[in-house]
Amino acid sequence: MESGAKIPQGGKQKKEGYGKGAVLLFLIVIFAVIFLAGGVKTYPDTESYLNMAPFREPGYALLLNVMKFCFGGFGFTVLAFLQNALAVFSIYQFSCYIGSKYRGNYVMPVTAVCMVFPYVMTPLFASSGILLTNAMISEGVTLPLYHLFFLFLLKAVWEEEKQRNYFLISLLLSAFLLITRGQMAVTLIAWLIVALVVNFRNKKKILASICLFLLVLVCRTVGTCSYNLLVNGTFAGTTYGPVTILSNVIYVADREDGQAVSKERFRELFYEIYGIAEDGQMLFKNAPSAFSEEAVFYSDMHDDIKDFAIFPVLQDYVQREEGIDDYMEKSVRVDEIAGTMYRELLSESFLRWFSHYIRNAAVGLIRTAAFVHPLFNIPALLGYFVLTGMGIYCYRKKKESRAVKLLLLTALLTAGNVAAVSLTIMCLSRYMIYNTALLYVTAFLLLIEIWIEKWRRK
């Protein structure tokens, strides 16, 4: 009884068919209840997507507007239905594939339950009560597509047959994710790393992988800039990033750090922004000392610093002093100034910023596995060490362990997502749920392989 054994013929094949049917029915019921009982949900993000704001990636903005154009007032309802259907499809495909590689009638349903977990737990425990598949925000499509991306990349790691096709499909999914949410750049980087590792002995495949990686980056940049040219009148990429990073830097900065800003006019802008944040007690020095409480404080203040300090000051300056009234041009110029300011401020506040970055990354790791709460924080972090220990054990027993390869792929994408999100925004958010289900599936399969090894000894 071992992982990867061929599926028996006859009656057991029929049982497998029943098992797939049961899993599909379970998923349909779950997401039908979510769709019918939860109703379509709009959020502040929805309006910015509909308006094709320059700080939103084009993918979901175009999708939302196409649905509204085609179906009018029912567009959101149709899209919510499709998002639920996409979630069912992605989870079903993932569960069936894992079930086909591990013998045992319980593997497929347990995998499906793990994959459903973030969809069910997020509305129960998130402060917004958000229903991901009913919400008119990008996670409605990016989460199931992310799981499909992971599935095809996993197939490329586990199998040699059709490996090239699996790599190409996962690359296409990564490209779509990238134009839908900038955070999903981690999928493209992970794709390249996996492609290089898998093909490290084949120079032609390595060169082809690098070329495809660069091609997707170029297409994404040109596509986003062209989109903004057509919609917002300026050939420019997505704005907003530098302002977000500046918010993080100001959160940990001291007033004296303003001396690092070389241009006097920008230095004065920093002091004005810092004064607003300081008077509003939005800074790290105003935060509670407890780990979980500071995470919640930062989650609230991160946006307040942007919305009430950085944006009003910089937009007013650009319009008043530089005479820029066009919204898109103003957004680009605000980004340029914010970029200059945070790079110079970091020369003075880097150690404080980096210390908080690590703290925020720890929040991200906890939030990926559980919820940020004093009762869960240490167990969640210890869980990563337990997973690592299980992986080492399985690798020592079987060098070609599928569960170990799954662990490495999950670790790569989890680390990449946490590192990327921690740079730009608080990690106490829905951006951390992409790898939640994958962590639990990984732990489950590692346990199966450990149990199989003990069964063999008996």
Buried (B, 14 or more C-beta within 10 A) or exposed (E): EEBEEEEEEEEEEEEBEEBBEBBBEBBBEBBBEBBEEBEBBBEEBBEBBBEBBBBBBBBBBBBBBEBBEEEEEEBBBBBBBBBBBBBBBBBBBBBBBBBBBBBBBEBBBBBBBBBBBBBBBBBEEBEEEBBBBBBBBBBBBBBBBBBBBBBBBBBBBBEEEEBEEBBEBBBEBBBBBBBBBBBBBBBBBBBBBBBBEBBEEEEEBBEBBEEBBEEBBEEBEEBBBEBBEEBBEBBBBBBBBBBBBBBBBBBBBBEEBBEBBEEEEBBBBBBBBBEBBBEBEBBBEEBEEEBBEBBBBBBEBBBBBBEBBBBBBBBEBBBEEEEBEEBBBBBBBBBBBBBBBBBBBBEBBBEBBEEBBEBBBBBBBBBBBBBBEEEBBEEBBEBBEEBEEBBEBBBEBBEEBBBBBBBBBBBBBBBBBBEBBBBBBBBBBBBBBBBBBBBBBBBBBBEBBBEBBEEEEE
